[in-house]
């Protein structure tokens, strides 16, 4: 599929965004020489090795790698795997954890697992959760249960989950809509900050930002983004202008952007692209370091990635520790390499949004 953004526009954007990112990274990221783990440095607290950036105007300094609540952390009865991942993440200096009231289905396994760890390590964690309910009452029920499962009396960040269409926005901001719940809970001190999330289309998130001064935005950002309905075109610069905390997700596209990805059997591939099934028969074109470096070279505060194993978590943390910004040319080269696999790398922009 051809991009709906001319090449010249993409080059212009990458150049301008690169300049913004360069200034942001120069002032907020730990220099690469300091971030290199050594035998002597390994004994230091991992938080001193993880580069940090401002989470927008919240005042929170967040590690550039953060733990997502999917992967192993949303699977049923998976405590033996999930809990060690969360514990190890905190041990390594990860200080931002992301979950949602829908991760893990009706039992909300992701929040359950985080809650078991937060019971004793709450002070170490900036915890973010979400409501996908579009009404005030529905969202109030969601946050009440979230607090119970997370074993806390407050969450640091509560977000409107999966804002993908203008209809989503209209429902949330209508009388009796979810925004009423967010504002009430912030006023009561149940939540500290408010945010929005989305990965379907940028226009809906832009509309939200114009309606309310949200503290954060969680958006899909990977190296294939400039090819189709790019979040980097207008949404990302707007969030920078508003001094929002910007969290990148879908960095490896659930593995589909990676050369190590093995496509599942055709009958198990249920995602669609503009009404047609997306059948992937080949692996991606980037390795994990390239994928994470591309996103971290944008003006983001952090990236959240769900992990399946402790070793996978440790690999991601190590990549973040050693991060140095890519040049505009390097970013453009990685984006060009994703063009042949753009559909599978951005499956989330068109598939059934009910389960994400």
RARAMO-V459480 format. One record per run of one state. SS is the DSSP state (H for helix, E for strand, - for the rest). FROM is the first residue (numbers start at 1). TO is the last residue. If there is no record, write none. Layout:
SS|FROM|TO + SS|FROM|TO
This chain:
-|1|6 + H|7|28 + -|29|31 + H|32|35 + -|36|40 + H|41|43 + -|44|45 + H|46|48 + -|49|51 + E|52|54 + -|55|55 + H|56|58 + -|59|60 + E|61|63 + -|64|64 + E|65|67 + -|68|70 + H|71|74 + -|75|78 + H|79|91 + -|92|95 + E|96|98 + -|99|104 + H|105|107 + -|108|108 + H|109|124 + -|125|125 + E|126|131 + -|132|134 + E|135|135 + H|136|150 + -|151|154 + E|155|160 + -|161|165 + H|166|173 + -|174|176 + E|177|177 + H|178|188 + -|189|190 + E|191|198 + -|199|201 + H|202|211 + -|212|215 + E|216|220 + -|221|224 + H|225|227 + -|228|234 + H|235|241 + -|242|244 + E|245|249 + -|250|257 + E|258|258 + -|259|265 + H|266|268 + -|269|271 + E|272|273 + -|274|275 + E|276|277 + -|278|285 + E|286|286 + -|287|287 + H|288|296 + -|297|301 + E|302|305 + -|306|309 + H|310|321 + -|322|327 + H|328|345 + -|346|346 + H|347|349 + -|350|352 + H|353|355 + -|356|356
